[in-house]
Amino acid sequence: MKKSLLSLAAVLGFTLTASAQMLINGAGATFPQPIYTKWFDEYTKVDPSVRFNYQGIGSGGGQKQILAETVDFGASDGPMSDENIAKASRTLWHIPTVAGAVVVTYNLTGDPKLKLDGPTLAGIFLGTITKWNDPAIAGQNPDVKLPDQDIVVVHRSDGSGTSYIFTDYLSSVSPEWKAKVGKNTAVSWPAGIGGKGNAGVAGQVKQSPGSIGYVELAYAHQNKLAFADMKNSSGNYITPTVDAVVQALATANVPDDFRFSMVNPPGAQAYPIAGATWLLVYAQQKDPAKGQKLVQFLKWAFTDGEKLAPDLDYAPLPDALRQRALDRVNSIKY
Amino acid sequence: MSTLPSSDHLLTGSTSRGADAAFKWLAFAGAVVVVGLIVLVGGELYAGARLAIAKFGPGFLVHSKWDPVTDEFGALPFIFGTLVSSVIALLIAVPLGVAAALFLTELAPFWMRQPVVTVIEMLAAVPSVIFGLWGIFVLVPWLRDHLFVWLKHSLGFLPLFQGPIYGVSMLAGGIIVAIMILPIITSVSREILRSVPNLQREAAYGLGATRWEVIRIAVLSYASRGIFGAAILGLGRALGETMAVTMVIGNRPEISASLFAPGYTLASVIANEFAEATSDLYLNSLFELGLVLLALTILVNVIAQAMLKTVLGGASGKVQ
């Protein structure tokens, strides 16, 4: 049916030309939605014959829909599990697009600049460090006068890529966290209260004196929240910025299937709480015409598109990784 | 009334008999669609929850662990949170709503009634998320700094009002829901009270009753069944309320005696975690929570119907 329609289209092609737009459907993660929307928007200037429809239904939905092939590409904030990949009818590729950072925000009188290391942060979120003047915090912040105040922990209540990155980081720096809690888009939090979305967490932190929470870097920037410098694996305290995330991407160990975690990378200037987001694309496209358009778009995304990332507080892929992503795009068959 | 159709047309007209049959089938189809929808929703939820039902069995209802990392799921804290927040909401909203309805039907001057009714009905039109935002930024800080402190100070000997005060809590969730169900309880109660025949009131006055006695004996007892129905309508909405609740309840799947502690509800956890749930068992467990919520709603309604029959009986409290 599809084939006969296609051949019919090919016959009519001479007369109908490019009057009809092709629609490419994608669905998945909400974290990269602003940059993807920007890409689709800009790309209409490059190729007006194709239009993209992206639905930010969440990473879980993105994985489900691409497995069911109800969309042309999926998007996910966490790499797919082996169990889910096994459900794909043929090779399904992860292609990283951009990365983002998660920052630790807090509400203390006078908005002091805090420095924290991984084990301390894990202790706070495990509920073992309960006071702001705990020696573990005070020892790293000798210049700050910390109050004898209870710490109110705020975490995300909705499943999210932000929580995935954050718990991935805590698992990598704290064996106790790894054993007791682990990493996922939602976990069984040992302490604190839940806020819905970045806005929910930020709102909760703003409203509760002595609270600590985590939000996306972009959200913290846009809303001028106080955030902590985090100690990385080289022992340096790093302020979260787009550049520091690019450093993290550049030094992260990325395997051939691109399913990598970039928390706590070795780079001296790398910010340690960061994660990539992926597109999920079949290696063999079913619809040749759509496949061709999708590959053309991805080529554009990994050359010109990436340059748009920093303006939206996303970290673009460093050149070496970008080239690897581009090679993967070029090997998509249609 | 002047243009009554002729009697032979009424009795024998074949067209009207056809229309009758058509109307009967149309109404029947309407009823089938409504019932069918519920059955379909239940069936779909069951199909989506099969894996979790097979894995956890009835234990799902009594386990309190909810851990997406280790794939261990239990519904108890969510059932607890849903019921407790709804009960708090009813305890606040029913007296307030009935009082407001009484004022509007029995006591308020006529010029005042319609404007107040309009304002109350506007409250019903405010979207859930707006209540939630108002909850985070206005209600919760006020509760934390004033009402909760006062409650802890004066009633702190009760386990209900002990423990640290975060602001976001089961009580805050209940209060938000109370505000949201207030319009429906007020509106329905007002309609019920308006339907109390004036003869009732006049009879009571005739016996020398004071205004309060008239309201108590002649109006409230006559309307008690209807008011109970209004409360059930409110409860139905309270059980399923999602967005505003999740913004102020603290979203912590824990069972605590203290109303200051954070809690979680069935509807909230489904809305929160559905989009990012990737493992099959996780997704199935969320579906099963939906099934539990549906069952809980039906159960509560059945119990309410039974109570209506036994507690209030058939007597409608007429002044005799």
Interface residues (C-beta under 8 A of the other chain):
Chain A: T30 I57 G58 S59 G60 G61 Q63 D77 G78 M80 S81 E83 N84 D150 V152 S157 D158 G159 S160 G161 V181 G182 K183 N184 T185 A186 V187 S188 W189 G192 I193 G194 G195 K196 G200 G203 Q204 Q207 S208
Chain B: K65 W66 D67 P68 V69 T70 I136 F137 V140 P141 R144 P164 Y166 G167 V168 T246 M247 G250 N251 R252 P253 P262 Y264 S268 A271 N272 E273 F274 A275 E276 A277 T278 S279 D280 L283
